[in-house]
């Protein structure tokens, strides 16, 4: 049995299914709230940048994004390691 949770998200007006671990869903919801976006709007922005991450998987892009977002938000970080670190560009 997988610990990943399948959810449907609207991405660019189309329903898309993503399977993520609960911690990533929680983090994605927190980031969307912090950035004043819906999860769907945030996922749409990420989907537009999937190719920049050298992946064809939105789920993988979300995992990388969540990690880099919180890494960039860590006190004492001198540089942003990922262009996607700020959602509300």
PDB file of N, CA, C and O in Angstrom:
ATOM      1  N   UNK A   1       0.842  -1.183   0.000  1.00  0.00           N
ATOM      2  CA  UNK A   1       0.000   0.000   0.000  1.00  0.00           C
ATOM      3  C   UNK A   1       0.887   1.246   0.000  1.00  0.00           C
ATOM      4  O   UNK A   1       1.814   1.354   0.803  1.00  0.00           O
ATOM      5  N   UNK A   2       0.602   2.168  -0.888  1.00  0.00           N
ATOM      6  CA  UNK A   2       1.384   3.396  -1.016  1.00  0.00           C
ATOM      7  C   UNK A   2       0.953   4.425   0.022  1.00  0.00           C
ATOM      8  O   UNK A   2      -0.226   4.549   0.351  1.00  0.00           O
ATOM      9  N   UNK A   3       1.944   5.160   0.529  1.00  0.00           N
ATOM     10  CA  UNK A   3       1.615   6.235   1.467  1.00  0.00           C
ATOM     11  C   UNK A   3       1.337   7.540   0.726  1.00  0.00           C
ATOM     12  O   UNK A   3       1.077   8.570   1.348  1.00  0.00           O
ATOM     13  N   UNK A   4       1.393   7.491  -0.598  1.00  0.00           N
ATOM     14  CA  UNK A   4       1.116   8.675  -1.398  1.00  0.00           C
ATOM     15  C   UNK A   4      -0.387   8.825  -1.572  1.00  0.00           C
ATOM     16  O   UNK A   4      -1.126   7.847  -1.684  1.00  0.00           O
ATOM     17  N   UNK A   5      -0.811  10.071  -1.591  1.00  0.00           N
ATOM     18  CA  UNK A   5      -2.237  10.380  -1.707  1.00  0.00           C
ATOM     19  C   UNK A   5      -2.508  10.971  -3.090  1.00  0.00           C
ATOM     20  O   UNK A   5      -1.853  11.930  -3.498  1.00  0.00           O
ATOM     21  N   UNK A   6      -3.467  10.401  -3.802  1.00  0.00           N
ATOM     22  CA  UNK A   6      -3.842  10.883  -5.125  1.00  0.00           C
ATOM     23  C   UNK A   6      -4.903  11.961  -4.975  1.00  0.00           C
ATOM     24  O   UNK A   6      -5.919  11.764  -4.309  1.00  0.00           O
ATOM     25  N   UNK A   7      -4.653  13.098  -5.601  1.00  0.00           N
ATOM     26  CA  UNK A   7      -5.631  14.194  -5.604  1.00  0.00           C
ATOM     27  C   UNK A   7      -5.741  14.756  -7.012  1.00  0.00           C
ATOM     28  O   UNK A   7      -4.809  14.684  -7.813  1.00  0.00           O
ATOM     29  N   UNK A   8      -6.897  15.312  -7.282  1.00  0.00           N
ATOM     30  CA  UNK A   8      -7.109  16.019  -8.539  1.00  0.00           C
ATOM     31  C   UNK A   8      -6.883  17.503  -8.308  1.00  0.00           C
ATOM     32  O   UNK A   8      -7.332  18.066  -7.311  1.00  0.00           O
ATOM     33  N   UNK A   9      -6.180  18.127  -9.243  1.00  0.00           N
ATOM     34  CA  UNK A   9      -5.883  19.553  -9.184  1.00  0.00           C
ATOM     35  C   UNK A   9      -6.169  20.135 -10.559  1.00  0.00           C
ATOM     36  O   UNK A   9      -5.884  19.508 -11.579  1.00  0.00           O
ATOM     37  N   UNK A  10      -6.728  21.323 -10.581  1.00  0.00           N
ATOM     38  CA  UNK A  10      -6.923  22.016 -11.849  1.00  0.00           C
ATOM     39  C   UNK A  10      -5.618  22.709 -12.220  1.00  0.00           C
ATOM     40  O   UNK A  10      -5.096  23.523 -11.457  1.00  0.00           O
ATOM     41  N   UNK A  11      -5.102  22.380 -13.393  1.00  0.00           N
ATOM     42  CA  UNK A  11      -3.869  22.980 -13.893  1.00  0.00           C
ATOM     43  C   UNK A  11      -4.182  23.549 -15.264  1.00  0.00           C
ATOM     44  O   UNK A  11      -4.525  22.819 -16.193  1.00  0.00           O
ATOM     45  N   UNK A  12      -4.058  24.860 -15.375  1.00  0.00           N
ATOM     46  CA  UNK A  12      -4.360  25.554 -16.629  1.00  0.00           C
ATOM     47  C   UNK A  12      -5.764  25.200 -17.125  1.00  0.00           C
ATOM     48  O   UNK A  12      -5.983  25.009 -18.321  1.00  0.00           O
ATOM     49  N   UNK A  13      -6.712  25.117 -16.182  1.00  0.00           N
ATOM     50  CA  UNK A  13      -8.094  24.860 -16.546  1.00  0.00           C
ATOM     51  C   UNK A  13      -8.432  23.407 -16.822  1.00  0.00           C
ATOM     52  O   UNK A  13      -9.563  23.095 -17.194  1.00  0.00           O
ATOM     53  N   UNK A  14      -7.468  22.514 -16.644  1.00  0.00           N
ATOM     54  CA  UNK A  14      -7.711  21.086 -16.895  1.00  0.00           C
ATOM     55  C   UNK A  14      -7.458  20.291 -15.631  1.00  0.00           C
ATOM     56  O   UNK A  14      -6.519  20.572 -14.886  1.00  0.00           O
ATOM     57  N   UNK A  15      -8.292  19.306 -15.394  1.00  0.00           N
ATOM     58  CA  UNK A  15      -8.122  18.457 -14.216  1.00  0.00           C
ATOM     59  C   UNK A  15      -6.932  17.531 -14.417  1.00  0.00           C
ATOM     60  O   UNK A  15      -6.823  16.848 -15.436  1.00  0.00           O
ATOM     61  N   UNK A  16      -6.050  17.519 -13.439  1.00  0.00           N
ATOM     62  CA  UNK A  16      -4.854  16.691 -13.462  1.00  0.00           C
ATOM     63  C   UNK A  16      -4.757  15.945 -12.145  1.00  0.00           C
ATOM     64  O   UNK A  16      -5.046  16.509 -11.090  1.00  0.00           O
ATOM     65  N   UNK A  17      -4.360  14.703 -12.193  1.00  0.00           N
ATOM     66  CA  UNK A  17      -4.162  13.924 -10.981  1.00  0.00           C
ATOM     67  C   UNK A  17      -2.688  13.930 -10.612  1.00  0.00           C
ATOM     68  O   UNK A  17      -1.813  13.773 -11.463  1.00  0.00           O
ATOM     69  N   UNK A  18      -2.436  14.114  -9.319  1.00  0.00           N
ATOM     70  CA  UNK A  18      -1.062  14.040  -8.804  1.00  0.00           C
ATOM     71  C   UNK A  18      -1.060  13.146  -7.579  1.00  0.00           C
ATOM     72  O   UNK A  18      -1.987  13.170  -6.769  1.00  0.00           O
ATOM     73  N   UNK A  19      -0.013  12.365  -7.459  1.00  0.00           N
ATOM     74  CA  UNK A  19       0.158  11.494  -6.304  1.00  0.00           C
ATOM     75  C   UNK A  19       1.378  11.990  -5.535  1.00  0.00           C
ATOM     76  O   UNK A  19       2.509  11.909  -6.013  1.00  0.00           O
ATOM     77  N   UNK A  20       1.121  12.511  -4.317  1.00  0.00           N
ATOM     78  CA  UNK A  20       2.177  13.031  -3.452  1.00  0.00           C
ATOM     79  C   UNK A  20       1.996  12.483  -2.039  1.00  0.00           C
ATOM     80  O   UNK A  20       0.892  12.114  -1.640  1.00  0.00           O
ATOM     81  N   UNK A  21       3.080  12.438  -1.302  1.00  0.00           N
ATOM     82  CA  UNK A  21       3.021  12.079   0.101  1.00  0.00           C
ATOM     83  C   UNK A  21       2.257  13.174   0.850  1.00  0.00           C
ATOM     84  O   UNK A  21       2.301  14.338   0.450  1.00  0.00           O
ATOM     85  N   UNK A  22       1.553  12.814   1.938  1.00  0.00           N
ATOM     86  CA  UNK A  22       0.774  13.810   2.680  1.00  0.00           C
ATOM     87  C   UNK A  22       1.591  15.034   3.105  1.00  0.00           C
ATOM     88  O   UNK A  22       1.068  16.148   3.095  1.00  0.00           O
ATOM     89  N   UNK A  23       2.835  14.854   3.471  1.00  0.00           N
ATOM     90  CA  UNK A  23       3.669  16.000   3.884  1.00  0.00           C
ATOM     91  C   UNK A  23       3.848  16.987   2.742  1.00  0.00           C
ATOM     92  O   UNK A  23       3.889  18.195   2.974  1.00  0.00           O
ATOM     93  N   UNK A  24       3.956  16.495   1.510  1.00  0.00           N
ATOM     94  CA  UNK A  24       4.090  17.399   0.370  1.00  0.00           C
ATOM     95  C   UNK A  24       2.782  18.110   0.071  1.00  0.00           C
ATOM     96  O   UNK A  24       2.798  19.284  -0.299  1.00  0.00           O
ATOM     97  N   UNK A  25       1.644  17.430   0.220  1.00  0.00           N
ATOM     98  CA  UNK A  25       0.363  18.112   0.046  1.00  0.00           C
ATOM     99  C   UNK A  25       0.216  19.224   1.077  1.00  0.00           C
ATOM    100  O   UNK A  25      -0.204  20.334   0.748  1.00  0.00           O
ATOM    101  N   UNK A  26       0.565  18.917   2.331  1.00  0.00           N
ATOM    102  CA  UNK A  26       0.481  19.924   3.397  1.00  0.00           C
ATOM    103  C   UNK A  26       1.374  21.116   3.089  1.00  0.00           C
ATOM    104  O   UNK A  26       0.960  22.266   3.239  1.00  0.00           O
ATOM    105  N   UNK A  27       2.604  20.840   2.658  1.00  0.00           N
ATOM    106  CA  UNK A  27       3.554  21.908   2.345  1.00  0.00           C
ATOM    107  C   UNK A  27       3.073  22.741   1.157  1.00  0.00           C
ATOM    108  O   UNK A  27       3.187  23.967   1.170  1.00  0.00           O
ATOM    109  N   UNK A  28       2.537  22.080   0.137  1.00  0.00           N
ATOM    110  CA  UNK A  28       2.040  22.794  -1.036  1.00  0.00           C
ATOM    111  C   UNK A  28       0.892  23.725  -0.647  1.00  0.00           C
ATOM    112  O   UNK A  28       0.824  24.858  -1.122  1.00  0.00           O
ATOM    113  N   UNK A  29      -0.003  23.255   0.209  1.00  0.00           N
ATOM    114  CA  UNK A  29      -1.108  24.087   0.680  1.00  0.00           C
ATOM    115  C   UNK A  29      -0.589  25.272   1.503  1.00  0.00           C
ATOM    116  O   UNK A  29      -1.105  26.384   1.384  1.00  0.00           O
ATOM    117  N   UNK A  30       0.419  25.039   2.328  1.00  0.00           N
ATOM    118  CA  UNK A  30       1.002  26.122   3.121  1.00  0.00           C
ATOM    119  C   UNK A  30       1.667  27.170   2.235  1.00  0.00           C
ATOM    120  O   UNK A  30       1.509  28.370   2.461  1.00  0.00           O
ATOM    121  N   UNK A  31       2.405  26.723   1.235  1.00  0.00           N
ATOM    122  CA  UNK A  31       3.061  27.657   0.323  1.00  0.00           C
ATOM    123  C   UNK A  31       2.018  28.481  -0.429  1.00  0.00           C
ATOM    124  O   UNK A  31       2.145  29.701  -0.538  1.00  0.00           O
ATOM    125  N   UNK A  32       0.999  27.823  -0.941  1.00  0.00           N
ATOM    126  CA  UNK A  32      -0.057  28.540  -1.674  1.00  0.00           C
ATOM    127  C   UNK A  32      -0.674  29.615  -0.785  1.00  0.00           C
ATOM    128  O   UNK A  32      -0.900  30.740  -1.231  1.00  0.00           O
ATOM    129  N   UNK A  33      -0.944  29.268   0.468  1.00  0.00           N
ATOM    130  CA  UNK A  33      -1.523  30.241   1.393  1.00  0.00           C
ATOM    131  C   UNK A  33      -0.560  31.409   1.631  1.00  0.00           C
ATOM    132  O   UNK A  33      -0.966  32.571   1.602  1.00  0.00           O
ATOM    133  N   UNK A  34       0.716  31.094   1.865  1.00  0.00           N
ATOM    134  CA  UNK A  34       1.715  32.147   2.090  1.00  0.00           C
ATOM    135  C   UNK A  34       1.826  33.094   0.901  1.00  0.00           C
ATOM    136  O   UNK A  34       2.042  34.294   1.068  1.00  0.00           O
ATOM    137  N   UNK A  35       1.675  32.540  -0.303  1.00  0.00           N
ATOM    138  CA  UNK A  35       1.847  33.325  -1.530  1.00  0.00           C
ATOM    139  C   UNK A  35       0.546  33.932  -2.031  1.00  0.00           C
ATOM    140  O   UNK A  35       0.534  34.611  -3.057  1.00  0.00           O
ATOM    141  N   UNK A  36      -0.549  33.694  -1.317  1.00  0.00           N
ATOM    142  CA  UNK A  36      -1.836  34.252  -1.717  1.00  0.00           C
ATOM    143  C   UNK A  36      -2.397  33.625  -2.972  1.00  0.00           C
ATOM    144  O   UNK A  36      -3.051  34.295  -3.771  1.00  0.00           O
ATOM    145  N   UNK A  37      -2.141  32.328  -3.150  1.00  0.00           N
ATOM    146  CA  UNK A  37      -2.591  31.600  -4.326  1.00  0.00           C
ATOM    147  C   UNK A  37      -3.425  30.404  -3.903  1.00  0.00           C
ATOM    148  O   UNK A  37      -3.379  29.976  -2.749  1.00  0.00           O
ATOM    149  N   UNK A  38      -4.177  29.877  -4.835  1.00  0.00           N
ATOM    150  CA  UNK A  38      -4.796  28.578  -4.610  1.00  0.00           C
ATOM    151  C   UNK A  38      -3.768  27.513  -4.978  1.00  0.00           C
ATOM    152  O   UNK A  38      -2.792  27.794  -5.673  1.00  0.00           O
ATOM    153  N   UNK A  39      -3.995  26.298  -4.507  1.00  0.00           N
ATOM    154  CA  UNK A  39      -3.103  25.198  -4.886  1.00  0.00           C
ATOM    155  C   UNK A  39      -3.134  25.024  -6.409  1.00  0.00           C
ATOM    156  O   UNK A  39      -2.100  24.758  -7.023  1.00  0.00           O
ATOM    157  N   UNK A  40      -4.298  25.170  -7.008  1.00  0.00           N
ATOM    158  CA  UNK A  40      -4.406  25.037  -8.467  1.00  0.00           C
ATOM    159  C   UNK A  40      -3.595  26.107  -9.191  1.00  0.00           C
ATOM    160  O   UNK A  40      -2.913  25.806 -10.171  1.00  0.00           O
ATOM    161  N   UNK A  41      -3.659  27.345  -8.725  1.00  0.00           N
ATOM    162  CA  UNK A  41      -2.893  28.417  -9.364  1.00  0.00           C
ATOM    163  C   UNK A  41      -1.396  28.169  -9.220  1.00  0.00           C
ATOM    164  O   UNK A  41      -0.634  28.389 -10.161  1.00  0.00           O
ATOM    165  N   UNK A  42      -0.978  27.716  -8.052  1.00  0.00           N
ATOM    166  CA  UNK A  42       0.433  27.418  -7.836  1.00  0.00           C
ATOM    167  C   UNK A  42       0.880  26.260  -8.722  1.00  0.00           C
ATOM    168  O   UNK A  42       1.959  26.313  -9.312  1.00  0.00           O
ATOM    169  N   UNK A  43       0.064  25.219  -8.821  1.00  0.00           N
ATOM    170  CA  UNK A  43       0.412  24.084  -9.676  1.00  0.00           C
ATOM    171  C   UNK A  43       0.441  24.479 -11.149  1.00  0.00           C
ATOM    172  O   UNK A  43       1.241  23.947 -11.918  1.00  0.00           O
ATOM    173  N   UNK A  44      -0.424  25.405 -11.544  1.00  0.00           N
ATOM    174  CA  UNK A  44      -0.388  25.893 -12.928  1.00  0.00           C
ATOM    175  C   UNK A  44       0.943  26.581 -13.206  1.00  0.00           C
ATOM    176  O   UNK A  44       1.547  26.365 -14.257  1.00  0.00           O
ATOM    177  N   UNK A  45       1.404  27.412 -12.263  1.00  0.00           N
ATOM    178  CA  UNK A  45       2.708  28.071 -12.421  1.00  0.00           C
ATOM    179  C   UNK A  45       3.824  27.050 -12.490  1.00  0.00           C
ATOM    180  O   UNK A  45       4.745  27.187 -13.295  1.00  0.00           O
ATOM    181  N   UNK A  46       3.753  26.037 -11.659  1.00  0.00           N
ATOM    182  CA  UNK A  46       4.790  25.007 -11.670  1.00  0.00           C
ATOM    183  C   UNK A  46       4.758  24.205 -12.963  1.00  0.00           C
ATOM    184  O   UNK A  46       5.806  23.866 -13.513  1.00  0.00           O
ATOM    185  N   UNK A  47       3.569  23.902 -13.446  1.00  0.00           N
ATOM    186  CA  UNK A  47       3.447  23.145 -14.690  1.00  0.00           C
ATOM    187  C   UNK A  47       4.088  23.887 -15.855  1.00  0.00           C
ATOM    188  O   UNK A  47       4.644  23.264 -16.760  1.00  0.00           O
ATOM    189  N   UNK A  48       4.013  25.216 -15.836  1.00  0.00           N
ATOM    190  CA  UNK A  48       4.628  26.024 -16.891  1.00  0.00           C
ATOM    191  C   UNK A  48       6.148  25.923 -16.854  1.00  0.00           C
ATOM    192  O   UNK A  48       6.817  26.210 -17.846  1.00  0.00           O
ATOM    193  N   UNK A  49       6.691  25.517 -15.713  1.00  0.00           N
ATOM    194  CA  UNK A  49       8.143  25.457 -15.543  1.00  0.00           C
ATOM    195  C   UNK A  49       8.687  24.042 -15.441  1.00  0.00           C
ATOM    196  O   UNK A  49       9.874  23.861 -15.166  1.00  0.00           O
ATOM    197  N   UNK A  50       7.862  23.050 -15.651  1.00  0.00           N
ATOM    198  CA  UNK A  50       8.298  21.657 -15.511  1.00  0.00           C
ATOM    199  C   UNK A  50       9.504  21.372 -16.394  1.00  0.00           C
ATOM    200  O   UNK A  50      10.438  20.699 -15.959  1.00  0.00           O
ATOM    201  N   UNK A  51       9.500  21.861 -17.603  1.00  0.00           N
ATOM    202  CA  UNK A  51      10.615  21.605 -18.510  1.00  0.00           C
ATOM    203  C   UNK A  51      11.920  22.189 -17.982  1.00  0.00           C
ATOM    204  O   UNK A  51      12.987  21.625 -18.225  1.00  0.00           O
ATOM    205  N   UNK A  52      11.857  23.297 -17.271  1.00  0.00           N
ATOM    206  CA  UNK A  52      13.060  23.914 -16.721  1.00  0.00           C
ATOM    207  C   UNK A  52      13.714  23.034 -15.656  1.00  0.00           C
ATOM    208  O   UNK A  52      14.901  23.184 -15.367  1.00  0.00           O
ATOM    209  N   UNK A  53      12.948  22.128 -15.081  1.00  0.00           N
ATOM    210  CA  UNK A  53      13.488  21.226 -14.056  1.00  0.00           C
ATOM    211  C   UNK A  53      13.977  19.912 -14.646  1.00  0.00           C
ATOM    212  O   UNK A  53      14.353  19.003 -13.905  1.00  0.00           O
ATOM    213  N   UNK A  54      13.978  19.799 -15.965  1.00  0.00           N
ATOM    214  CA  UNK A  54      14.391  18.573 -16.642  1.00  0.00           C
ATOM    215  C   UNK A  54      13.582  17.365 -16.181  1.00  0.00           C
ATOM    216  O   UNK A  54      14.128  16.289 -15.941  1.00  0.00           O
ATOM    217  N   UNK A  55      12.307  17.559 -16.064  1.00  0.00           N
ATOM    218  CA  UNK A  55      11.412  16.465 -15.689  1.00  0.00           C
ATOM    219  C   UNK A  55      10.128  16.608 -16.489  1.00  0.00           C
ATOM    220  O   UNK A  55       9.780  17.706 -16.923  1.00  0.00           O
ATOM    221  N   UNK A  56       9.440  15.521 -16.679  1.00  0.00           N
ATOM    222  CA  UNK A  56       8.137  15.610 -17.339  1.00  0.00           C
ATOM    223  C   UNK A  56       7.029  15.285 -16.348  1.00  0.00           C
ATOM    224  O   UNK A  56       5.885  15.059 -16.742  1.00  0.00           O
ATOM    225  N   UNK A  57       7.364  15.263 -15.077  1.00  0.00           N
ATOM    226  CA  UNK A  57       6.418  14.907 -14.036  1.00  0.00           C
ATOM    227  C   UNK A  57       6.101  16.102 -13.156  1.00  0.00           C
ATOM    228  O   UNK A  57       6.988  16.660 -12.511  1.00  0.00           O
ATOM    229  N   UNK A  58       4.842  16.492 -13.130  1.00  0.00           N
ATOM    230  CA  UNK A  58       4.430  17.588 -12.266  1.00  0.00           C
ATOM    231  C   UNK A  58       4.637  17.219 -10.801  1.00  0.00           C
ATOM    232  O   UNK A  58       5.027  18.067  -9.999  1.00  0.00           O
ATOM    233  N   UNK A  59       4.381  15.970 -10.448  1.00  0.00           N
ATOM    234  CA  UNK A  59       4.589  15.538  -9.062  1.00  0.00           C
ATOM    235  C   UNK A  59       6.045  15.719  -8.648  1.00  0.00           C
ATOM    236  O   UNK A  59       6.324  16.193  -7.547  1.00  0.00           O
ATOM    237  N   UNK A  60       6.961  15.347  -9.515  1.00  0.00           N
ATOM    238  CA  UNK A  60       8.381  15.537  -9.211  1.00  0.00           C
ATOM    239  C   UNK A  60       8.722  17.012  -9.101  1.00  0.00           C
ATOM    240  O   UNK A  60       9.478  17.413  -8.217  1.00  0.00           O
ATOM    241  N   UNK A  61       8.169  17.818  -9.991  1.00  0.00           N
ATOM    242  CA  UNK A  61       8.422  19.262  -9.952  1.00  0.00           C
ATOM    243  C   UNK A  61       7.907  19.860  -8.650  1.00  0.00           C
ATOM    244  O   UNK A  61       8.545  20.743  -8.076  1.00  0.00           O
ATOM    245  N   UNK A  62       6.754  19.385  -8.178  1.00  0.00           N
ATOM    246  CA  UNK A  62       6.206  19.882  -6.915  1.00  0.00           C
ATOM    247  C   UNK A  62       7.135  19.524  -5.764  1.00  0.00           C
ATOM    248  O   UNK A  62       7.394  20.360  -4.898  1.00  0.00           O
ATOM    249  N   UNK A  63       7.634  18.307  -5.741  1.00  0.00           N
ATOM    250  CA  UNK A  63       8.538  17.908  -4.659  1.00  0.00           C
ATOM    251  C   UNK A  63       9.795  18.773  -4.632  1.00  0.00           C
ATOM    252  O   UNK A  63      10.221  19.222  -3.567  1.00  0.00           O
ATOM    253  N   UNK A  64      10.383  19.004  -5.793  1.00  0.00           N
ATOM    254  CA  UNK A  64      11.589  19.840  -5.880  1.00  0.00           C
ATOM    255  C   UNK A  64      11.256  21.267  -5.449  1.00  0.00           C
ATOM    256  O   UNK A  64      12.006  21.882  -4.691  1.00  0.00           O
ATOM    257  N   UNK A  65      10.145  21.783  -5.928  1.00  0.00           N
ATOM    258  CA  UNK A  65       9.738  23.138  -5.595  1.00  0.00           C
ATOM    259  C   UNK A  65       9.546  23.317  -4.086  1.00  0.00           C
ATOM    260  O   UNK A  65      10.043  24.282  -3.506  1.00  0.00           O
ATOM    261  N   UNK A  66       8.829  22.393  -3.459  1.00  0.00           N
ATOM    262  CA  UNK A  66       8.576  22.480  -2.023  1.00  0.00           C
ATOM    263  C   UNK A  66       9.890  22.492  -1.256  1.00  0.00           C
ATOM    264  O   UNK A  66      10.073  23.304  -0.349  1.00  0.00           O
ATOM    265  N   UNK A  67      10.796  21.606  -1.611  1.00  0.00           N
ATOM    266  CA  UNK A  67      12.093  21.545  -0.938  1.00  0.00           C
ATOM    267  C   UNK A  67      12.852  22.861  -1.106  1.00  0.00           C
ATOM    268  O   UNK A  67      13.372  23.405  -0.132  1.00  0.00           O
ATOM    269  N   UNK A  68      12.917  23.369  -2.322  1.00  0.00           N
ATOM    270  CA  UNK A  68      13.657  24.597  -2.587  1.00  0.00           C
ATOM    271  C   UNK A  68      12.981  25.815  -1.962  1.00  0.00           C
ATOM    272  O   UNK A  68      13.661  26.742  -1.521  1.00  0.00           O
ATOM    273  N   UNK A  69      11.667  25.821  -1.921  1.00  0.00           N
ATOM    274  CA  UNK A  69      10.944  26.940  -1.311  1.00  0.00           C
ATOM    275  C   UNK A  69      11.322  27.065   0.160  1.00  0.00           C
ATOM    276  O   UNK A  69      11.680  28.146   0.629  1.00  0.00           O
ATOM    277  N   UNK A  70      11.239  25.961   0.874  1.00  0.00           N
ATOM    278  CA  UNK A  70      11.539  26.013   2.300  1.00  0.00           C
ATOM    279  C   UNK A  70      13.034  26.136   2.560  1.00  0.00           C
ATOM    280  O   UNK A  70      13.437  26.717   3.568  1.00  0.00           O
ATOM    281  N   UNK A  71      13.856  25.603   1.675  1.00  0.00           N
ATOM    282  CA  UNK A  71      15.305  25.796   1.806  1.00  0.00           C
ATOM    283  C   UNK A  71      15.638  27.287   1.677  1.00  0.00           C
ATOM    284  O   UNK A  71      16.444  27.816   2.442  1.00  0.00           O
ATOM    285  N   UNK A  72      15.014  27.953   0.711  1.00  0.00           N
ATOM    286  CA  UNK A  72      15.256  29.388   0.503  1.00  0.00           C
ATOM    287  C   UNK A  72      14.723  30.212   1.672  1.00  0.00           C
ATOM    288  O   UNK A  72      15.239  31.293   1.955  1.00  0.00           O
ATOM    289  N   UNK A  73      13.699  29.710   2.348  1.00  0.00           N
ATOM    290  CA  UNK A  73      13.104  30.442   3.467  1.00  0.00           C
ATOM    291  C   UNK A  73      13.848  30.218   4.784  1.00  0.00           C
ATOM    292  O   UNK A  73      13.538  30.850   5.794  1.00  0.00           O
ATOM    293  N   UNK A  74      14.820  29.325   4.765  1.00  0.00           N
ATOM    294  CA  UNK A  74      15.571  29.018   5.981  1.00  0.00           C
ATOM    295  C   UNK A  74      16.455  30.203   6.352  1.00  0.00           C
ATOM    296  O   UNK A  74      17.204  30.696   5.509  1.00  0.00           O
ATOM    297  N   UNK A  75      16.381  30.666   7.589  1.00  0.00           N
ATOM    298  CA  UNK A  75      17.223  31.799   8.015  1.00  0.00           C
ATOM    299  C   UNK A  75      18.700  31.497   7.782  1.00  0.00           C
ATOM    300  O   UNK A  75      19.177  30.384   8.007  1.00  0.00           O
ATOM    301  N   UNK A  76      19.403  32.532   7.323  1.00  0.00           N
ATOM    302  CA  UNK A  76      20.837  32.394   7.098  1.00  0.00           C
ATOM    303  C   UNK A  76      21.213  31.974   5.701  1.00  0.00           C
ATOM    304  O   UNK A  76      22.397  31.905   5.374  1.00  0.00           O
ATOM    305  N   UNK A  77      20.225  31.691   4.864  1.00  0.00           N
ATOM    306  CA  UNK A  77      20.530  31.315   3.481  1.00  0.00           C
ATOM    307  C   UNK A  77      20.942  32.571   2.731  1.00  0.00           C
ATOM    308  O   UNK A  77      20.192  33.546   2.690  1.00  0.00           O
ATOM    309  N   UNK A  78      22.104  32.554   2.153  1.00  0.00           N
ATOM    310  CA  UNK A  78      22.638  33.718   1.446  1.00  0.00           C
ATOM    311  C   UNK A  78      22.201  33.772  -0.014  1.00  0.00           C
ATOM    312  O   UNK A  78      22.190  34.840  -0.626  1.00  0.00           O
ATOM    313  N   UNK A  79      21.847  32.640  -0.558  1.00  0.00           N
ATOM    314  CA  UNK A  79      21.482  32.618  -1.970  1.00  0.00           C
ATOM    315  C   UNK A  79      20.313  31.687  -2.195  1.00  0.00           C
ATOM    316  O   UNK A  79      20.085  30.756  -1.423  1.00  0.00           O
ATOM    317  N   UNK A  80      19.585  31.942  -3.244  1.00  0.00           N
ATOM    318  CA  UNK A  80      18.497  31.067  -3.647  1.00  0.00           C
ATOM    319  C   UNK A  80      19.078  30.075  -4.633  1.00  0.00           C
ATOM    320  O   UNK A  80      19.710  30.465  -5.615  1.00  0.00           O
ATOM    321  N   UNK A  81      18.868  28.802  -4.378  1.00  0.00           N
ATOM    322  CA  UNK A  81      19.466  27.770  -5.207  1.00  0.00           C
ATOM    323  C   UNK A  81      18.595  27.349  -6.380  1.00  0.00           C
ATOM    324  O   UNK A  81      19.040  26.606  -7.255  1.00  0.00           O
ATOM    325  N   UNK A  82      17.362  27.821  -6.399  1.00  0.00           N
ATOM    326  CA  UNK A  82      16.433  27.409  -7.443  1.00  0.00           C
ATOM    327  C   UNK A  82      15.634  28.620  -7.901  1.00  0.00           C
ATOM    328  O   UNK A  82      15.120  29.380  -7.079  1.00  0.00           O
ATOM    329  N   UNK A  83      15.532  28.796  -9.202  1.00  0.00           N
ATOM    330  CA  UNK A  83      14.788  29.948  -9.730  1.00  0.00           C
ATOM    331  C   UNK A  83      13.331  29.929  -9.286  1.00  0.00           C
ATOM    332  O   UNK A  83      12.692  30.980  -9.236  1.00  0.00           O
ATOM    333  N   UNK A  84      12.804  28.778  -8.967  1.00  0.00           N
ATOM    334  CA  UNK A  84      11.395  28.656  -8.613  1.00  0.00           C
ATOM    335  C   UNK A  84      11.145  28.907  -7.135  1.00  0.00           C
ATOM    336  O   UNK A  84      10.029  28.682  -6.667  1.00  0.00           O
ATOM    337  N   UNK A  85      12.126  29.359  -6.392  1.00  0.00           N
ATOM    338  CA  UNK A  85      11.993  29.493  -4.944  1.00  0.00           C
ATOM    339  C   UNK A  85      10.919  30.492  -4.514  1.00  0.00           C
ATOM    340  O   UNK A  85      10.409  30.402  -3.397  1.00  0.00           O
ATOM    341  N   UNK A  86      10.576  31.425  -5.370  1.00  0.00           N
ATOM    342  CA  UNK A  86       9.546  32.403  -5.025  1.00  0.00           C
ATOM    343  C   UNK A  86       8.384  32.200  -5.985  1.00  0.00           C
ATOM    344  O   UNK A  86       8.525  32.356  -7.198  1.00  0.00           O
ATOM    345  N   UNK A  87       7.231  31.849  -5.418  1.00  0.00           N
ATOM    346  CA  UNK A  87       6.089  31.506  -6.253  1.00  0.00           C
ATOM    347  C   UNK A  87       5.426  32.721  -6.878  1.00  0.00           C
ATOM    348  O   UNK A  87       4.938  32.641  -8.005  1.00  0.00           O
ATOM    349  N   UNK A  88       5.399  33.822  -6.184  1.00  0.00           N
ATOM    350  CA  UNK A  88       4.637  34.981  -6.639  1.00  0.00           C
ATOM    351  C   UNK A  88       5.513  35.950  -7.423  1.00  0.00           C
ATOM    352  O   UNK A  88       5.620  37.128  -7.080  1.00  0.00           O
ATOM    353  N   UNK A  89       6.134  35.442  -8.474  1.00  0.00           N
ATOM    354  CA  UNK A  89       6.986  36.299  -9.316  1.00  0.00           C
ATOM    355  C   UNK A  89       6.128  37.192 -10.171  1.00  0.00           C
ATOM    356  O   UNK A  89       6.650  37.989 -10.950  1.00  0.00           O
TER     357      UNK A  89
END
